[in-house]
Amino acid sequence: MPDGLEVRGLCKRFGGIVVADAIDLAIPPGRILGLIGPNGAGKTSFFNLVAGVVRPDAGRVALDGRDLSGLAAFRRARLGLSRTWQNLRLFASLTVLDNLLIGTRRYPAERLAALLLRPRLVRQSDAAARRRAFEVLERVGLAAFAHSELGRLSFGQQKLVGVARALMNDPRCLLLDEPMAGVEGAAYGSIQSAVRALARDGVAVCVVEHNVAFIRDLCDEGAFMFAGRVLARGSIADLIADPRLTELYFGT
Amino acid sequence: MEYLYTILMLMALSVILAASFNFVIGYGGLISIAHPVFYAIGAYVSALLARDAGVPVALAIPLGAVAALLASLLVAVPALRISGDYLLIASIGFQLGVLEAIKNMTWTGGAGGLTDIPALFGRSTGHAVYVALAIVLAAGSVLLLRGITRSAYGRAMSALRDDELAFAALGRNAMMIKLGVFALGAGLAGLAGGLYAHYFRFLAPDQFDILQSAALLTIVVVGGMRTVWGPVVGAVVLQALPQAITFLDLPPSVLGPLQGILFTGLVLVFMFVRPAGLIAAGDLWRGAAVPDATAGGDGAGRA
């Protein structure tokens, strides 16, 4: 039985606004799901609920059969849930490489006790983390910028740093929040190939994106969200062709 | 000679206090100005253990530091669970409360102060060894904090300051780091307190009040927040220069206010001339140099 990400009956309302209305959504390992819908449909709220940033009123989130409900965001990340942010949220005081190192999964060098008592373990884990970071940077084509400040990178390259940082966690499920917003040129292909490689390794991927071409190129299937509900699920082509959904997307 | 020892002692203690406070507020980004209360707890616990419980002074001083560390967790755990901003209020409340308690209990010496605190060394070894010990501990504290801030832990502190939400989403426990930083800073302040108590052998609660908080904050800001050497320079300069006029042989009624004016004047001059601190912090976090074994010569690219 495939596990991956499983969401059941997820509900959340802020006062009178319903951002999640009994959402059921499953993404098996290795699948790339595009989440589409107009602004305000609840796509980013859905990510926040799954990642543990916002507490749901009801419902259950599980990853590879493990119930994540009630766990803090950092614990969910440790269990293999990674995400990127629509508005980057990179660490401005750190270089590209150091931004990635913060994402390192299991990093004893970052523990105070180990730092003071086990210098060898610290050296080894530091070296391993840097090796891994350079691997990931290589994969997204940013190795030359490892020691650069973020300000020297284009917006598209910074988006790539965000994706690369999320990959340092060796995720089992990756949530990408508008990876293409504001991105042009070379980053397009880099993000596509990085995400595809991840899916080949059995990671469940969910992408929120308004760039239809990007979604159509990348995703195995799509889900259409409106007013906190998943209205339809199917191939991206079918969802786009559905006049009912198009009308909801553009409003009347 | 005795006077020189006193100044050196005060400088060494200021260095420990300023470096540890900078660790909490500068590097940790934890807004709390109640640092002197942990200095007080270290001083009083150590003094009382040695004087009334018969604990050897050499053991009482580290126990005072541990007491300050534990007390800091008592404030930080509930305050940080609510929100980071709450720490400022809670810690000031804690500072006022502890000092008020000290003033109103007999076994702490009350408002009049705690006297007859045992010395660490007998008269024969004298103050020179004690001052040397304090300087060594001050240097050790600065180097310890320098090592931490330049390690992976320091990198995490920097990232946490930048964006706590993104930090947590990467599997990092922000609460644990904040508690660790706050507790370590308070523990070092407690160590300074114990050293103070057994050197001057007299403690009064007013030494640790909110004015002390302001002076300490001034030292850190003038010296250069979020730098390793800024608080050291700030502590030495602002501690030493006002003392220098003591040699002018002025009557005490003039000397005290004049020292105050000198301290404030220095602060104003420094803030005009070097608004980012005597030593200015860079925008970018810098770790200890690590040989880039993996990147095939790429390591040389770091400017």
Boltz contact constraints between the chains, C-beta under 6 A:
constraints:
  - contact:
      token1: [A, 73]
      token2: [B, 168]
      max_distance: 6.0
  - contact:
      token1: [A, 73]
      token2: [B, 169]
      max_distance: 6.0
  - contact:
      token1: [A, 74]
      token2: [B, 168]
      max_distance: 6.0
  - contact:
      token1: [A, 74]
      token2: [B, 171]
      max_distance: 6.0
  - contact:
      token1: [A, 74]
      token2: [B, 172]
      max_distance: 6.0
  - contact:
      token1: [A, 74]
      token2: [B, 173]
      max_distance: 6.0
  - contact:
      token1: [A, 77]
      token2: [B, 169]
      max_distance: 6.0
  - contact:
      token1: [A, 77]
      token2: [B, 170]
      max_distance: 6.0
  - contact:
      token1: [A, 77]
      token2: [B, 171]
      max_distance: 6.0
  - contact:
      token1: [A, 78]
      token2: [B, 171]
      max_distance: 6.0
  - contact:
      token1: [A, 83]
      token2: [B, 169]
      max_distance: 6.0
  - contact:
      token1: [A, 89]
      token2: [B, 163]
      max_distance: 6.0
  - contact:
      token1: [A, 89]
      token2: [B, 166]
      max_distance: 6.0
  - contact:
      token1: [A, 91]
      token2: [B, 159]
      max_distance: 6.0
  - contact:
      token1: [A, 91]
      token2: [B, 162]
      max_distance: 6.0
  - contact:
      token1: [A, 92]
      token2: [B, 162]
      max_distance: 6.0
  - contact:
      token1: [A, 93]
      token2: [B, 158]
      max_distance: 6.0
  - contact:
      token1: [A, 93]
      token2: [B, 162]
      max_distance: 6.0
  - contact:
      token1: [A, 93]
      token2: [B, 285]
      max_distance: 6.0
  - contact:
      token1: [A, 94]
      token2: [B, 285]
      max_distance: 6.0
  - contact:
      token1: [A, 98]
      token2: [B, 155]
      max_distance: 6.0
  - contact:
      token1: [A, 102]
      token2: [B, 159]
      max_distance: 6.0
  - contact:
      token1: [A, 102]
      token2: [B, 170]
      max_distance: 6.0
  - contact:
      token1: [A, 103]
      token2: [B, 170]
      max_distance: 6.0
  - contact:
      token1: [A, 109]
      token2: [B, 152]
      max_distance: 6.0
  - contact:
      token1: [A, 110]
      token2: [B, 152]
      max_distance: 6.0
  - contact:
      token1: [A, 110]
      token2: [B, 153]
      max_distance: 6.0
  - contact:
      token1: [A, 110]
      token2: [B, 156]
      max_distance: 6.0
  - contact:
      token1: [A, 112]
      token2: [B, 153]
      max_distance: 6.0
  - contact:
      token1: [A, 112]
      token2: [B, 180]
      max_distance: 6.0
  - contact:
      token1: [A, 115]
      token2: [B, 151]
      max_distance: 6.0
  - contact:
      token1: [A, 115]
      token2: [B, 153]
      max_distance: 6.0
  - contact:
      token1: [A, 130]
      token2: [B, 294]
      max_distance: 6.0
  - contact:
      token1: [A, 131]
      token2: [B, 294]
      max_distance: 6.0
  - contact:
      token1: [A, 134]
      token2: [B, 294]
      max_distance: 6.0
  - contact:
      token1: [A, 134]
      token2: [B, 295]
      max_distance: 6.0
  - contact:
      token1: [A, 147]
      token2: [B, 301]
      max_distance: 6.0
  - contact:
      token1: [A, 147]
      token2: [B, 302]
      max_distance: 6.0
